[in-house]
Structure formats: structure tokens, C-alpha cells
Amino acid sequence: MTPAEYDHTIDLYADDVYRFALRCCGDKSLCDDVVQEAFAALWEQCDNVIFDDCRGFLITVVRRRIVDSFRHSQVTQSARYEMSVGLDNVATPFEAYDLNDAIVKAFEQLTDLQRTILTLHDIEGYDYREIAGIIEQKYTSVQVNAFRARMKMKEILIKMKIR
């Protein structure tokens, strides 16, 4: 990859990579850091990365950095959820949040892998084969995880009485 191709890659994919990172981690400062690290890693590996594969490379680096960050933070997903507004002391779900907030809360309860797969497929438009390459899993495993993530979101939303 030449420096000109690297600059073109930034123009093409910076917004997509940032949006993906923000959806996965929800923290703007962490998002800024991992996106910057991803582009730095691309620059370091520019001789080994083909221009057409840059988007997948960047998404893979961002995903790994976010997972590493969550592992090091010592805060589990259940603890993050418990720190958020509890649902037990709310009379009706609509008093606490609207549908969008309920979906975000349900999305936060998914595993990192499930959030990544749903974000890449449903929001960013990747097909399952591309996702399998990015997260280095089998195609069928990606499909199964996507199905389970959707079922889990459905169960969570039903418990919140959101349909």
C-alpha cells in the first residue's frame, strides 16, 4: 500500500470505522483511541495489507482493541448493566425510556461477539462471510451467534414490555 492509498483509505473508511467503534463501546474517548490505534496499525502494516482489504483490517483491529479494553477494565457486562438505571423500580417501561433507549439497553446486555456481529451485519451491511473473516470464526458460527443475539434481544425487550 502506498502513502497515497493510505490517505485514500482514511478518507473512505474513517467514518465507518468510527461509527462501528462507537456502537461497540459506547464511549467516545475509547472510540477515538481505538480508531486512532487502528489507523496507526494499518500504517505499520501497510506493506502487508492489500488496499481492497483495508476496511476489514481496520474493523478487526478496532474490535480487538475494544475487547482488550473491556477485559482490562475489570467491569463485567452485568456490572455495567447494574450501574445503569434499574428497571425494577419503574412503573411502566415508557416512564424510563422510549423504544430507542430500550433497544440500546438490550444491545448492551449482549456479549461483545454478538454486538460485533449485529453491528457489522445489520448496521454496517457486511454479509456473514465477510464477518466470519473479520472475527476469524466459521461462517455457520457467525450465523448462529447472530440468531442467538436477536433472540436474546427479543427476550430482553419482552421482559421490558417493549414489543
Protein Blocks (a to p, Z undefined) as FASTA:
>chain_A
ZZklmmmmmmmmmmmmmmmmmmmnopaklmmmmmmmmmmmmmmmmmmpcfklmmmmmmmm
mmmmmmmmmmmnopafklmmmmmccfklpfbfklmpcfklmmmmmmmmpcfklmmmmmmm
mmnopafklmmmmnopafklmmmmmmmmmmmmmmmmmmnopZZ
